[in-house]
Amino acid sequence: MSPRTPSAKPVLYDRDCRRCARLADFLVDVKSRYPDYACEPVKPFGDPKARLLVVGLAPGLHGANATGRPFTGDHAGIMLFETLHRFGFSSQAVSSPGDQLVLRQCRITNAVKCLPPQNKPVAAEVNQCRLFLSEELKTVKKGGVILSLGKISHDSVLRALGLSVSAVPFRHLGEYSLPQDRTLLSSYHCSRYNTQTGRLTQKMFDAVFQRARELIA
């Protein structure tokens, strides 16, 4: 299926997508071991007209893959939602399945919508899923901000926009101008490894969202 068909709305998500055989087979295997988990492509979550689009890497095994909501149920989501709440993007600091949490001017998505083995998608899988990311990036209008969490996300956003990865290198708190007066911000991913090793601190993460808030104010 194409991400865009004549006279149809852009497709940002396909629950039945099975483009990547390795990922599709892995979801079947995980579902057999965890029958209560969603084990399907994870739908973007938040404001459909968001001024801030947060792009993560992929669902976590016991996080979004289980709950069906990006960054919900795993360690990375703890820091992300606390920070979103602190800067006024989220109605509450903790995200749980079935709650009433609302994202304000913000939406969360992933560069790869399906759980990859060992949390590591291969390049072909990132490329296959980019067709959905490309359509989603079009929803960020003039003056909006795209925040990439981690290098894989950063690079996939650039490729989706037809920009050179080598010309726009990934770095924490990187800031780059995009077409249509938009801005790409980059941050280390709020993974357990990065936070526990001190590669990413709360102060560093706050600085990213402070800048995002300034840009869309």
N, C-alpha and C positions, 0 to 999 in steps of 0.2 A: 504493500500500500504506500502511495506517495503521501508526504506530509501535507500536500495541498492539492486539491482536486478542483476542477472548474466549478464555479458557483458554490463553493463550500467554504466553511470557515477554516482558518489555519488549524492544523492538528498539532497541539502541543504535547499530547499524551495519547497512547494507545494501550489500553489495558490488555489487549489480546496480542500485543506484539511478540513475535517469536523470531525476529530477524537474526539473532545471534544464537546459534545452535548450542554452543557451550553454556551460555547463561540460561537458556531455556531448560536444558537438561539438568543443570545444577538446581534450578528452582524446584523441579519435580523431585529431585533427591532430597532437598531440604524439607519440602512439604511432607514427604514420607516420614521424616524424623521429627518434625514439629508440625503436626496437623492443624494446630490452632493459629499458626502464623499465616500472614497474608500471602507471602511467596508469589508476588506478581510485580510487574512494573509499578513503581511508586509515582503517584500523581503529584504534580506541583501543588503547593499549599499556600494560601494567602490571598491577598488582594489581586484580582485580575487586572486592575489598572495601576499596579504598584509603580512607585517612583524608584524603589530600591528592589533589585532582583539579586538575591543571594544564590550563588551557584556552587553547590558542593560537588563531591566526586561521585559517590554511589551509595546506595543504601547499605547499612550495616546489618549483619546477620541477625542480631537480637534487637536491633533498633527499628529503622524504617521498614526493613523487610518483614518484620513481625507485625508492626503496628499499622503500616500503610501510610504513615505521615512522615515526611522528611525530617531527619534529625530527632525523631521521637522514640525514646526507649533505650538510648545508648549514651555513653559518656560524652560524646561530642555535643549532643543536644543540650546537655546541662549548661555548659558555658554559653552556647549560642542563644538559647531562649532567655537566660538570665540577662544577657547583654542586650538583646532586642528589647526586653522589657525596660531596662534601665534607660534606654534612649528613646522610649516612646513608640517603638515599632510593634510591640506585642502587648496585649491586654493583661497578660500574666507571665510570671517568670518560669513556670513549669508547664511543659507540654505533655499531656496524657491522652491516650485514645478515648474518644467520646466526650472530651471536655468541651467547654464553651470558649476556648481560646480564639482570639481574633487577631490577625496581623493587620496593622494599619500602615498603608502606603508601602507595604512590603510583601514580597512573595519569596518562597524558598523552593528551589528545584535542585536537580542533580545533572551533571554532565552525562552520566550513565544511569538509566532509570531502574536497572535490574541489579540484584545482588551478584557480585562476581566472587569466584573462589578466592580465598585469602585476601579479600577486599582489594584485589588488583585486577582491574580490567585490562585486557590487551588492547593494543592500538586499534585493531580492526573493530573492536566493540565500541570504543570511544567514537570512532568514525561513523559507525552505523547509527549510533544514537544522536549524532550531531544534527541530523535532519530535524529532530524535535526541538533541540536547543536553538537552532537557527530561527525557527518560527517563534519561539518564546522570546528571543532577544528583540524581535520586531515589536513586541508589545511595550517595550520600555521607550517612552516618548522623549521628546526634547527636554533637556535638563535632568533626565533620569540618571541613575547610577547602577552599574552592574558590578557586584562584588564577587570576585572569584576566591574560593577557599582552596588553596593549594595549587601547585604548578600544573597538574593535569587539567584541572578545571580552567585555569588561566589560559593555557594553550588552546584548549578546545573552544573557548569563547572567541579568541582571536581568529582561529581558523573559520569559525562559523561566520565571522564578520568579514572574511576575506583579507585579513591583515597578516603581516609577517610576524611569526613567532620570534625570530631572531632580532627583529627591530624593536620588539616590545618585551624585554626580558622580565621574567617573574622576579619579584622581590617583595618582602613584607612592607606594607604601606606604600606600595607602588601606586602611582596615579597617572593615568594616561587619558588624553582627550580622544573621543570617538566621534564619528560622524553624527550629525543631528544634535550637536551640542550636548552629547552624553559623556559620561566619565566611566572609565574602568578603574576600579580599585582592586588591589590584590592583597591577600593576607595569608599567613600560614594557616593551615587547616587546624581547627580546634579539636584535633584527635587526642585520645588519651596519651599517646606517645609524645606528642608535641607539648602538651601541657605538663605532663609529669617530668619531662626532662628539662623544662624551663625554656624550651625553644620559643614557646608562645606563652606569655603571661597575660593575666587579666588586664593589666595596664596597657600592654601592646594591643590587645584586642579592642579595648575601649577606644584607643586612638583611631582605629579604623572606622568604627561606627560614629565617633564624633565627627570625623571628616565627612562621612556619608551624610550625616544629618546637616552639616554645614552646606554641602553641595546642593541638596534638594530643598533647603529652606526657602 
